Amino acid sequence: MTPSNAAIYSSRTCTPESLRTLAGYLEAALDQGESVVLMRIGTHVRSVYVGDPSRPLEELMESGAVDAIQADEMLALTCLGLNRITADGQRYRFVRSVRYIADRQAVVFTPI
Protein backbone atom coordinates (compact mmCIF):
# COMPACT_ATOMS: atom_id res chain seq x y z
CA MET A 1 0.00 0.00 0.00
CA THR A 2 1.12 3.53 -0.55
CA PRO A 3 1.77 5.37 2.71
CA SER A 4 -1.37 7.50 2.40
CA ASN A 5 -3.63 4.53 1.65
CA ALA A 6 -1.95 2.46 4.35
CA ALA A 7 -2.68 5.18 6.89
CA ILE A 8 -6.33 5.34 5.83
CA TYR A 9 -6.71 1.55 5.97
CA SER A 10 -4.91 1.07 9.30
CA SER A 11 -6.93 3.82 10.96
CA ARG A 12 -10.20 1.95 10.35
CA THR A 13 -11.65 -0.12 13.14
CA CYS A 14 -13.04 -2.81 10.85
CA THR A 15 -12.21 -4.30 7.49
CA PRO A 16 -13.63 -2.32 4.56
CA GLU A 17 -16.21 -4.30 2.59
CA SER A 18 -14.10 -3.97 -0.57
CA LEU A 19 -11.18 -5.76 1.10
CA ARG A 20 -13.51 -8.45 2.46
CA THR A 21 -14.69 -9.04 -1.09
CA LEU A 22 -11.11 -9.13 -2.40
CA ALA A 23 -10.15 -11.55 0.40
CA GLY A 24 -12.96 -13.90 -0.67
CA TYR A 25 -11.67 -13.96 -4.22
CA LEU A 26 -8.08 -14.39 -2.99
CA GLU A 27 -9.22 -17.45 -1.01
CA ALA A 28 -10.71 -18.96 -4.18
CA ALA A 29 -7.52 -18.18 -6.09
CA LEU A 30 -5.37 -19.74 -3.36
CA ASP A 31 -7.50 -22.91 -3.43
CA GLN A 32 -6.90 -23.24 -7.17
CA GLY A 33 -3.31 -21.99 -7.28
CA GLU A 34 -4.36 -19.15 -9.58
CA SER A 35 -4.82 -15.37 -9.66
CA VAL A 36 -7.79 -13.02 -9.35
CA VAL A 37 -8.42 -10.94 -12.48
CA LEU A 38 -10.56 -7.80 -12.27
CA MET A 39 -11.79 -6.47 -15.62
CA ARG A 40 -14.10 -3.61 -16.65
CA ILE A 41 -17.25 -4.77 -18.43
CA GLY A 42 -19.17 -1.50 -18.37
CA THR A 43 -19.33 1.76 -16.52
CA HIS A 44 -20.79 0.41 -13.30
CA VAL A 45 -19.59 -3.20 -13.02
CA ARG A 46 -16.28 -5.10 -13.03
CA SER A 47 -16.04 -8.81 -13.85
CA VAL A 48 -13.97 -11.02 -11.59
CA TYR A 49 -12.22 -14.10 -12.93
CA VAL A 50 -10.00 -16.68 -11.27
CA GLY A 51 -7.30 -18.27 -13.38
CA ASP A 52 -3.98 -17.82 -15.10
CA PRO A 53 -3.91 -14.28 -16.57
CA SER A 54 -1.48 -15.38 -19.29
CA ARG A 55 -4.23 -17.58 -20.75
CA PRO A 56 -6.99 -16.38 -23.11
CA LEU A 57 -10.08 -14.81 -21.53
CA GLU A 58 -12.19 -17.84 -22.53
CA GLU A 59 -10.03 -20.05 -20.31
CA LEU A 60 -10.49 -17.94 -17.16
CA MET A 61 -13.26 -18.98 -14.77
CA GLU A 62 -15.79 -16.21 -14.28
CA SER A 63 -16.30 -15.85 -10.53
CA GLY A 64 -18.71 -12.96 -10.24
CA ALA A 65 -18.88 -9.21 -10.50
CA VAL A 66 -18.35 -6.21 -8.24
CA ASP A 67 -19.70 -2.72 -8.66
CA ALA A 68 -17.29 -0.07 -9.88
CA ILE A 69 -17.27 1.84 -6.58
CA GLN A 70 -16.20 -1.26 -4.66
CA ALA A 71 -13.56 -2.11 -7.30
CA ASP A 72 -12.21 1.45 -7.15
CA GLU A 73 -11.88 1.17 -3.37
CA MET A 74 -9.99 -2.14 -3.76
CA LEU A 75 -7.54 -0.32 -6.01
CA ALA A 76 -7.30 2.68 -3.68
CA LEU A 77 -6.46 0.46 -0.70
CA THR A 78 -3.84 -1.59 -2.58
CA CYS A 79 -0.93 -0.68 -4.84
CA LEU A 80 1.03 -2.12 -7.73
CA GLY A 81 3.55 -4.66 -6.48
CA LEU A 82 3.60 -6.45 -3.13
CA ASN A 83 0.63 -5.92 -0.81
CA ARG A 84 -0.24 -7.15 2.67
CA ILE A 85 -3.76 -6.78 4.00
CA THR A 86 -5.71 -8.14 6.93
CA ALA A 87 -9.37 -8.93 6.38
CA ASP A 88 -11.30 -9.96 9.47
CA GLY A 89 -8.19 -11.25 11.20
CA GLN A 90 -6.87 -13.24 8.22
CA ARG A 91 -3.65 -11.97 6.60
CA TYR A 92 -3.13 -12.00 2.85
CA ARG A 93 -0.03 -11.34 0.76
CA PHE A 94 -0.36 -10.77 -2.95
CA VAL A 95 1.15 -8.97 -5.88
CA ARG A 96 -1.03 -6.53 -7.81
CA SER A 97 -0.16 -6.05 -11.48
CA VAL A 98 -1.75 -4.85 -14.69
CA ARG A 99 -1.92 -6.66 -18.01
CA TYR A 100 -4.00 -6.84 -21.16
CA ILE A 101 -6.33 -9.77 -21.75
CA ALA A 102 -8.41 -9.86 -24.93
CA ASP A 103 -7.27 -6.29 -25.70
CA ARG A 104 -8.70 -5.02 -22.41
CA GLN A 105 -6.78 -3.80 -19.39
CA ALA A 106 -7.09 -6.05 -16.36
CA VAL A 107 -5.88 -5.78 -12.78
CA VAL A 108 -4.36 -9.02 -11.49
CA PHE A 109 -4.06 -9.99 -7.82
CA THR A 110 -1.71 -12.95 -7.42
CA PRO A 111 -1.56 -14.51 -3.93
CA ILE A 112 1.91 -15.42 -2.67
N, C-alpha and C positions, 0 to 999 in steps of 0.2 A: 504494500500500500504506500502511496505517497504520504509524506508526513502530515499534510493537512487532512487527507481522508482518514488516515490512521487515528488522528486525534479525534475526529468526529465519531468514528466507529467505537473507539475505546471509551469515549465519554458516555455512551449509551448504557442504560441499565439492563436492557434485554437485546436479544438478537434481532436485527431488522428482518422483516418478512422476506425481503429480497435475498438475504444471505441464507435464510432457512430454505428457501426454494432452491438456490444454487447448491446447498449442501445435499439436498435430496437427489439432485441430478448427479452430483459428485459420487454419492453412494452407489447409484446405479452404474456409473462409469467404472468405479473401483471393482464392483462385482464382476464386470465383464472385461476388465483390463483394457478399457478404452478411454476416450475423451468425451467431453461434453462440447457440443457445437451449437452456438447460438447464432441464428441467421434471421435477418429481416425478411418478412413476407408481406408487409404492408406498412401503413403508417402507424397502426396502433397495436400490432402484434408481432412477436418474434417466435419463430419455430425453434424448438430444442430437439437436437438429435444426439444420440450416443453412438459412437463408433470411431473408426480410424479416419481422421480428417484428410488423409492423403488418398483416400478412396473416392470414387465418384459419389455424388449425392444420392443416387439410387441405392447405394449399398449401405448408407447410414440408416440406423433405426430411428424413426421418428418417435420421440418420447413425450411430446406435448407442446404446449405453447405458453408463453408468458406475455403479459401486456407490456407495451413499450416503456411505461413509467417504471415498472419493476425491473425490466432489463437495464434501463438507464441507471437505476440505483445500484444494480450489481456492478456495473462498469465503474461507477463513481467510487464505490467502496473497495475496488480492487485495482490493480495496475498491471501493465505489461510486465512480464517476467515472473519471478518467484513471489508467491503470495502465501500468507498464513492467516487463516481466520478461525474463529471459534463460533460455532453455531450450537446453541443450547448445550454447552459443555463439551461438545465433541470438537476436536481440533482437526483441521484439514490443511494440507499443503498441496499447492498446485501451481502450475505455470500457466499464465494467460498469454496467448499469442493471437495473431491475426493472420488469416490466409484467405485465399479465394477458392471457392468451391462452386462449380457450375457458373463461373463468371460473376459470382456474387461474393461480397466480403462477408466473412464469418469470424466470430470471436470464438477461440478454442480454449477451453479450460482442461488441462491435462493433470490429473492427480499424480502425485509422486510420493 
